[in-house]
Amino acid sequence: MAVVGEAGTDAEAVAGVKSARRAIELLEAFGRNHAWTSMTQLHAQTGFPRSSLHGLLRTLRDLGWIEADDVGTRFRLGVRALICGTAYLDRDPVMPYATDALERVREQTGLTAHYARLCGADIVYLETRESRRSAHLVSRVGRTLPAYATSLGKALLAELSDAELTKLLPTTVPALTERTITDREALRAELATTRARGYATEREQGTAGVACAAAVVPYRIPATDAMSCSMPCDEVTDAQLHHVGKLLHEVADDLSQQLRRVGIR
């Protein structure tokens, strides 16, 4: 009887883990969608059985993680998701120092400045300081983009070994714009250049009409964070873009030393 009981407990644990994993995958699916999403769409995106999906949606709605429309057939993220995401930033000891660094960059350049972190093969924007004249270049906190298509991501990818990079990059590299580098060897060559000079640059590879420069904040090994400036592509020369890159490298290095002095890793 004891063996049967243990087997039953194990089966319940496996079922619980499976449900938890599905709930997380479902929340991430909502995070990728920018509009109300139906159960039919979610079923197509996740492949979950409709019976399981119905139960998960009801539970997440009852707990406030998602909300339903007036007729209860479409869903989107709820306020609990915002509370949890905000708590992440509030409890990150890096952010007060990063915010001060972004303010410094914006004051010296007049440009929109960003702070981001590598999450898998994507970069996630954690903080933005908006240029007073370029509101259309703001990236929302929590926005994600493929690392290979952004200066922020390239600054971080340049810190990885060949083996780590091979593991992280997708087998095929989809283009975000006409200028996105999709050839893996060409991307490796650009990362080598980035590594040698200490900052990354790109023009319209992630977003049409936008040029960016970025530098890694190397307070961790391997580095996880980077800061950048974005600017209208037609308003900046290559020389100006590289000047911003050098400034970012200096500020990021100062920030890294400051974080290490106070014991943040």
C-alpha positions as CSV (number, residue, x, y, z in Angstrom):
1,M,0.0,0.0,0.0
2,A,2.9,2.4,0.7
3,V,4.3,1.9,-2.8
4,V,0.9,2.7,-4.3
5,G,0.6,5.8,-2.2
6,E,4.0,7.0,-3.2
7,A,3.3,6.4,-6.9
8,G,0.1,8.3,-6.5
9,T,1.9,11.2,-4.9
10,D,4.5,11.2,-7.7
11,A,1.7,11.3,-10.3
12,E,0.1,14.2,-8.6
13,A,3.4,16.1,-8.4
14,V,4.0,15.5,-12.2
15,A,0.5,16.7,-13.0
16,G,1.0,19.8,-10.8
17,V,4.3,20.6,-12.5
18,K,2.7,20.2,-15.9
19,S,-0.2,22.5,-15.0
20,A,2.2,25.1,-13.6
21,R,4.3,24.9,-16.8
22,R,1.2,25.3,-19.0
23,A,0.0,28.3,-16.9
24,I,3.4,30.0,-17.4
25,E,3.5,29.3,-21.1
26,L,0.0,30.7,-21.4
27,L,0.9,33.9,-19.6
28,E,3.9,34.2,-21.9
29,A,1.6,33.8,-24.9
30,F,-0.5,36.6,-23.7
31,G,2.7,38.7,-23.3
32,R,3.5,38.2,-27.0
33,N,0.0,39.2,-28.1
34,H,-0.9,42.9,-28.3
35,A,-4.7,42.5,-28.5
36,W,-7.6,40.6,-27.0
37,T,-7.0,36.9,-27.7
38,S,-9.7,34.1,-28.1
39,M,-9.4,30.6,-26.8
40,T,-9.3,29.3,-30.4
41,Q,-6.2,31.5,-31.0
42,L,-4.6,30.4,-27.8
43,H,-5.3,26.7,-28.6
44,A,-3.6,27.2,-32.0
45,Q,-0.6,29.0,-30.4
46,T,0.0,26.6,-27.5
47,G,-1.4,23.3,-28.7
48,F,-3.0,22.7,-25.2
49,P,-6.2,20.6,-25.1
50,R,-9.3,22.8,-25.1
51,S,-10.4,21.2,-21.8
52,S,-7.1,22.1,-20.1
53,L,-7.0,25.5,-21.7
54,H,-10.5,26.3,-20.4
55,G,-9.6,25.4,-16.9
56,L,-6.4,27.4,-17.0
57,L,-8.1,30.5,-18.4
58,R,-10.8,30.3,-15.7
59,T,-8.2,30.0,-12.9
60,L,-6.0,32.8,-14.2
61,R,-9.0,35.0,-14.6
62,D,-10.3,34.3,-11.1
63,L,-6.8,35.2,-9.7
64,G,-6.5,38.4,-11.7
65,W,-3.6,37.4,-14.0
66,I,-5.8,37.7,-17.0
67,E,-9.1,39.5,-17.7
68,A,-12.0,38.7,-20.1
69,D,-14.0,40.9,-22.4
70,D,-17.7,41.6,-21.7
71,V,-18.9,38.4,-23.3
72,G,-16.1,36.3,-21.8
73,T,-14.7,34.9,-25.1
74,R,-11.5,36.9,-25.5
75,F,-8.7,37.5,-22.9
76,R,-5.7,39.6,-22.2
77,L,-3.2,40.1,-19.4
78,G,-4.6,41.4,-16.1
79,V,-3.3,43.8,-13.5
80,R,-1.6,41.1,-11.5
81,A,0.9,40.6,-14.3
82,L,1.8,44.3,-14.1
83,I,2.1,44.1,-10.3
84,C,4.5,41.2,-10.6
85,G,6.6,42.8,-13.3
86,T,6.9,46.1,-11.4
87,A,8.0,44.2,-8.3
88,Y,10.9,42.7,-10.3
89,L,12.2,46.2,-11.1
90,D,11.5,47.6,-7.6
91,R,13.6,44.8,-6.1
92,D,16.5,45.0,-8.5
93,P,19.3,46.8,-6.7
94,V,20.9,47.7,-10.1
95,M,18.0,49.9,-11.3
96,P,18.6,53.1,-9.2
97,Y,22.2,53.2,-10.4
98,A,21.2,52.4,-14.0
99,T,18.6,55.2,-13.9
100,D,21.2,57.7,-12.8
101,A,23.5,56.6,-15.6
102,L,20.7,56.9,-18.2
103,E,20.0,60.5,-17.0
104,R,23.7,61.3,-17.4
105,V,23.6,59.9,-21.0
106,R,20.5,61.8,-21.9
107,E,21.9,65.1,-20.5
108,Q,25.1,64.7,-22.5
109,T,23.5,63.5,-25.8
110,G,20.0,64.8,-25.8
111,L,19.0,61.3,-27.0
112,T,16.6,58.7,-25.7
113,A,18.6,56.3,-23.5
114,H,17.7,52.7,-22.7
115,Y,18.8,50.0,-20.2
116,A,18.2,46.4,-21.0
117,R,18.9,42.8,-19.9
118,L,19.6,39.6,-21.9
119,C,16.9,37.0,-21.4
120,G,17.6,33.9,-23.5
121,A,18.0,35.1,-27.1
122,D,16.1,38.3,-26.5
123,I,16.8,41.6,-24.8
124,V,14.2,43.1,-22.4
125,Y,14.0,46.8,-21.9
126,L,14.1,47.6,-18.1
127,E,14.3,51.4,-18.2
128,T,14.1,54.2,-20.7
129,R,14.8,57.9,-20.4
130,E,13.0,59.7,-23.3
131,S,14.6,62.4,-25.4
132,R,12.5,65.6,-25.2
133,R,12.4,65.9,-29.0
134,S,12.1,62.3,-30.1
135,A,9.1,60.8,-28.3
136,H,8.6,58.3,-31.2
137,L,11.8,56.5,-30.3
138,V,10.7,55.4,-26.8
139,S,10.7,51.7,-26.1
140,R,8.3,50.5,-23.5
141,V,9.6,48.9,-20.3
142,G,9.1,45.2,-20.7
143,R,9.4,45.2,-24.5
144,T,11.5,42.4,-26.0
145,L,13.4,42.2,-29.2
146,P,15.7,39.6,-30.7
147,A,19.3,40.3,-29.5
148,Y,20.8,39.8,-32.9
149,A,18.9,42.7,-34.4
150,T,19.6,45.4,-31.8
151,S,22.7,47.2,-30.7
152,L,21.9,46.3,-27.1
153,G,21.8,42.7,-27.9
154,K,24.9,42.7,-30.1
155,A,26.9,44.4,-27.3
156,L,25.9,41.5,-25.0
157,L,26.2,38.7,-27.7
158,A,29.8,40.0,-28.3
159,E,30.6,38.9,-24.7
160,L,29.8,35.2,-25.4
161,S,32.1,32.5,-26.6
162,D,31.6,30.9,-30.0
163,A,30.0,27.8,-28.4
164,E,27.7,30.0,-26.3
165,L,26.7,32.0,-29.3
166,T,26.1,29.0,-31.4
167,K,23.8,27.6,-28.7
168,L,21.9,30.9,-28.3
169,L,21.3,32.0,-31.9
170,P,18.3,30.5,-33.7
171,T,19.0,28.1,-36.6
172,T,17.5,30.6,-39.0
173,V,17.7,34.3,-38.3
174,P,14.5,36.1,-39.3
175,A,14.8,39.6,-40.6
176,L,13.0,42.4,-38.7
177,T,13.7,45.0,-41.4
178,E,15.4,45.0,-44.8
179,R,18.7,45.7,-43.1
180,T,18.7,43.0,-40.5
181,I,21.8,40.8,-40.7
182,T,20.5,37.3,-41.2
183,D,23.7,35.6,-42.2
184,R,25.2,33.9,-39.1
185,E,28.9,34.4,-40.3
186,A,28.3,38.1,-41.1
187,L,26.8,38.5,-37.7
188,R,29.8,36.8,-36.0
189,A,32.1,39.2,-37.9
190,E,30.1,42.2,-36.6
191,L,30.2,40.9,-33.1
192,A,34.0,40.6,-33.4
193,T,34.2,44.2,-34.4
194,T,31.9,45.2,-31.5
195,R,34.1,43.2,-29.0
196,A,37.3,44.9,-30.3
197,R,36.0,48.5,-30.0
198,G,33.8,48.1,-26.9
199,Y,30.4,49.2,-28.3
200,A,27.9,48.2,-30.9
201,T,26.1,50.2,-33.5
202,E,23.3,49.5,-36.0
203,R,21.2,51.3,-38.5
204,E,17.6,50.2,-39.1
205,Q,18.4,46.6,-38.3
206,G,15.9,46.3,-35.5
207,T,13.5,49.2,-36.3
208,A,13.1,51.1,-39.6
209,G,14.2,54.7,-39.4
210,V,16.2,54.2,-36.1
211,A,19.9,54.1,-35.5
212,C,21.4,52.9,-32.2
213,A,24.6,52.6,-30.3
214,A,25.1,50.4,-27.2
215,A,27.7,49.3,-24.7
216,V,27.7,46.4,-22.2
217,V,27.7,47.0,-18.5
218,P,30.3,44.4,-17.4
219,Y,29.6,44.0,-13.7
220,R,28.7,40.4,-14.2
221,I,30.5,37.6,-16.0
222,P,29.1,36.8,-18.5
223,A,27.5,40.2,-18.9
224,T,23.7,40.4,-18.7
225,D,23.0,44.2,-19.0
226,A,23.7,46.9,-21.6
227,M,22.7,50.5,-22.2
228,S,22.0,52.3,-25.5
229,C,20.9,55.4,-27.2
230,S,18.4,55.5,-30.1
231,M,18.1,58.3,-32.6
232,P,16.5,59.1,-36.0
233,C,18.6,57.4,-38.7
234,D,18.4,60.4,-41.0
235,E,19.6,62.9,-38.4
236,V,22.9,61.2,-37.4
237,T,26.1,60.6,-39.2
238,D,28.3,57.6,-38.8
239,A,30.8,59.7,-36.9
240,Q,28.2,60.9,-34.5
241,L,26.9,57.4,-34.0
242,H,30.4,56.2,-33.1
243,H,30.9,59.2,-30.8
244,V,27.7,58.2,-28.9
245,G,29.0,54.6,-28.7
246,K,32.3,55.7,-27.1
247,L,30.4,57.8,-24.6
248,L,28.2,54.9,-23.7
249,H,31.2,52.7,-23.3
250,E,32.6,55.2,-20.8
251,V,29.4,55.6,-18.8
252,A,28.7,51.8,-18.8
253,D,32.2,51.2,-17.5
254,D,31.7,53.8,-14.7
255,L,28.4,52.2,-13.9
256,S,29.9,48.7,-13.7
257,Q,32.7,49.9,-11.3
258,Q,30.1,51.6,-9.1
259,L,28.0,48.4,-8.9
260,R,31.0,46.3,-8.0
261,R,32.0,48.8,-5.3
262,V,28.7,48.5,-3.6
263,G,28.8,44.7,-3.9
264,I,26.1,44.2,-6.6
265,R,26.8,41.2,-8.9
